[in-house]
Amino acid sequence: MGKGSRGKRLLRAGLVVLGVGFVAALGLFAMAWAMTPIPDSTQDGATAQGSVIYYRDGKTVLAKQGVNRRTVSLEKVPESLRNAVIAAENRSFYTDSGVSLRGTARAVWSTVTGKQLQGGSTITQQMVRNYYSGLSQERSAVRKLKEIMISLKVDRSQSKDWVLEQYLNTIYFGRGAHGVQAAADAYFRKDVSKLTLAESAYLASVIQQPTRFAEPKGADLDAVRARWQWVIDGMVQTGALSADEAAEVRFPKLKEPREVFTPKGQEGYMLDQVMTELAQMGYTREIVNQGGLKIVTTFDRKLMAAAEQAVDSVLPEDAPKKVRTGLAAVAPDTGEVLAFYGGRSYAANKYDNAFSAKVQAGSTFKAYALAAALEDGRFTLDTRVEGNSPMRVASAPKGIPNSGGVSYGQVNLIKAMRHSVNTAFVDLGQQVGLDRVARAAESAGIPAAQLTPHQGAATLPLGVASVSAVQNASGYATFAAEGVYRKPHVIRSVKDADGTDKMTDKGVQAFSKQTAADVTYTLTKVVNGGTGTAARLYDRPAAGKTGTTDKSAAAWFTGYTPQLSVAVNMFRDDNKPVVVGGSVQYGGQYPAQIWRAFMAEAMAGKPVEQFPEPSTRGYSPPPHGYDPFPDQNGDYGGDEYIAPTPDPEPTPVPSPEATEEPVPEVTVVPTPDVTVIPTPDDPGDGDIEVDDGGNGGGGGNGGNVDTDIPADRTGRAAEFRVAG
């Protein structure tokens, strides 16, 4: 057989092999095509958008949470940016089939040699790799084949503009920015639609090496300049720019990178409360971080600053760090928490003083006891109760004293509140029923779990149960809202892809309007001439109550105008006395002063609103004496003055631990014959312990004896010098 015949046979054999190989390749391609559908879901982070949290105006940003991406439609992306990205990443984008075999081979070579050349994948391939689930960034033949198959199918099923839009919203640009909208803000503080040609070319340049070019200096700056110029030249090659236009473009000036968000001031406390409430509404942290929510809070930025300023301006600079102060302001008509003060430093202590910390309510709780009595129907403001000291009941065999051991005799409920007569409210609680007192407090928003441990204690009306500043402010807001309780909340609305979820609370009628009006009336007497005159607002009516727990472990002032309810507390985690500037604190001192400082700012420019009329008014002072604490207009309001007298029973001997020694007389009203009742060594109960049948919770040691002291007519706390 000749050489020619042999050659022909080899040729035929070769052609057969090639044919079989080609058919096999087609078969494999067909099989891969059939077995690789376009995924029906996207990667978790591909379209994730972080959420923006706003103050109550819906415009001022409080914080951003999660992935920094804001998706935009292609029509909002300027032509300059589209053309720059195409010049940088895939100059044949609008004419290719979605896959570049040459580019893929180049990418393989880049991987082998370690040299970075022009991108190895088309824009379609990059989009597919970053967008669809089931793909990853790993380098393998199987993954690459899958990417090619899906890219080809996407190119056949979707428009080029759709692919480019997904790509521009998906790609990472450095500086924590995902997508062109976030990138425009991160690098130039602009909306993407406002980018210049030079800025567009820069963003296209950083896609290749986003980390290196995020904040370029030295050699990195030289490299990104070269890359930027390469992009500009590429735009000339693609026809997007003329040579003359390109020659006029200058390298842009970058904005400084934003600092990584770290909460400052009260921001950390605010965010904690927002995230907690979102979780209660069903928004998980994952949804917040990736769902692109617009969250409008209830927080008023100016009032938040006013709360912090009120605390900082009133308390001396050398106030002990262990003394903690909380403030909460609630709108009675909505239940919105407009402002609060959570503490000095979120970084140092994330457990805030307004929402989380709960301390004994002290005599601020007496308002709920009064509401329970008035709701009962058997009691009115002129009902008289026992005001002598001490009072012995079964659950407190040692006796419950008044501040200073003073006996007031039979007093009406106005005077009992005005002078914070402990025994009067213990007597009232016994008559009304402690279960009703607890129910009244619960109706005003105090959780039952915080009341139950003390429900059988005679001292329940004196505030042995622990509450937070927000809870107490919300409870008093119920009186300001004519008896309607609205749950306190920190979110006004949440907007997602499905619409806006607005927070509204019509409220529940916890007390009758008349009960609320009567409680308010008694609390205005506390501010106008009782233990809370340091909180008086001279341009408008205010109602409120002081509270000081046993041994001054906590001090309170909670009060309101018709438009705003505010609670201020001071306490220590170790339950030791609250001492500031060398003085033990009472509710009528720093707490009342902080309250007034905040309210003066919060009410500035607001219309003056009046409280509803009480059911009983116009009492006449008895002929034998005058109320030592008249209103500023001389209105005695029927609070008859009864000078301290011995009990009908033999006067009890004070406890040895609380030996009474008079202090110098302090004139409270400019009347020569009216002086403050002498007080013992400790202007309170000394070491008297009261068994309340429960443990008072986070801010007290169980018992509570109100130690509120009056303030002078200027609103300053009356000074008492402790004998010895």
Number of C-alpha atoms within 10 A of each C-alpha: 5 6 8 9 10 11 11 11 12 12 12 12 12 12 12 12 12 12 12 12 12 12 12 12 12 12 12 12 14 12 11 14 17 10 11 16 13 19 14 8 10 16 16 11 14 24 23 25 23 22 26 19 24 23 21 22 14 16 10 13 14 20 18 19 18 18 22 24 25 20 19 18 11 17 10 12 20 16 16 19 24 18 24 30 25 22 26 26 22 22 19 15 19 13 8 14 17 27 21 20 12 11 17 18 13 18 20 14 15 16 13 9 9 10 10 14 12 14 18 23 24 24 27 28 26 20 23 26 24 22 24 20 17 15 17 16 10 8 10 10 9 9 16 18 15 21 26 24 22 24 24 17 17 21 18 12 10 10 11 19 12 13 20 20 20 22 22 24 25 24 20 25 27 22 20 19 23 26 27 29 22 27 26 21 16 24 23 21 17 14 16 22 17 15 21 16 21 22 25 27 29 27 26 26 27 20 19 20 14 19 15 15 22 23 16 15 12 7 9 14 15 12 15 21 18 13 19 25 20 16 24 29 21 22 24 17 14 15 12 20 18 13 14 9 12 18 11 8 15 11 13 16 11 15 12 11 14 12 7 8 9 9 16 11 17 21 15 19 25 23 18 14 18 20 17 15 15 19 14 10 10 9 16 14 15 11 19 26 19 21 21 25 22 20 28 25 26 25 24 18 16 13 18 23 16 21 27 22 16 22 24 13 13 15 16 12 10 8 13 13 8 13 19 20 27 29 32 29 36 32 26 30 20 22 28 25 27 25 29 31 28 30 22 20 16 17 13 8 12 15 16 25 28 28 20 16 21 25 30 34 32 36 32 29 27 29 28 27 29 30 27 27 25 22 20 14 10 10 18 19 22 16 15 19 20 21 27 27 26 22 21 16 16 9 15 18 11 16 19 29 27 26 26 27 24 23 24 25 21 16 22 20 25 27 28 26 28 25 23 29 30 30 33 28 27 27 21 25 26 17 13 21 18 23 16 19 27 27 20 23 24 18 22 29 22 22 15 14 10 18 24 14 18 25 24 17 24 28 33 30 34 33 29 36 34 25 28 25 33 31 23 32 32 33 32 34 34 29 31 29 26 24 27 26 28 27 22 23 23 25 25 22 17 20 16 15 9 6 8 13 12 12 13 15 15 12 16 14 16 24 22 16 17 18 26 27 23 27 28 29 24 25 25 28 29 31 28 28 28 28 32 37 31 30 33 26 19 10 10 13 17 28 28 33 35 40 34 32 33 28 29 31 28 30 37 37 36 35 33 28 26 23 19 25 32 30 33 33 32 27 30 22 15 13 18 18 20 23 19 16 12 8 11 16 25 32 34 31 27 27 31 34 27 28 30 24 20 24 26 18 16 19 16 10 8 9 9 13 12 12 19 16 12 17 12 13 13 9 13 13 16 13 8 9 12 18 21 23 27 18 19 11 7 8 18 21 20 20 27 21 19 18 16 14 12 15 16 8 7 7 13 13 9 17 14 10 12 18 17 20 15 15 17 16 13 15 17 19 17 11 9 8 8 17 15 16 16 18 25 22 21 22 25 26 31 21 14 21 18 22 20 25 19 20 18 26 18 20 27 30 23 22 29 35 30 33 33 32 28 29 23 22 20 11 22 18 22 20 13 17 13 14 13 5
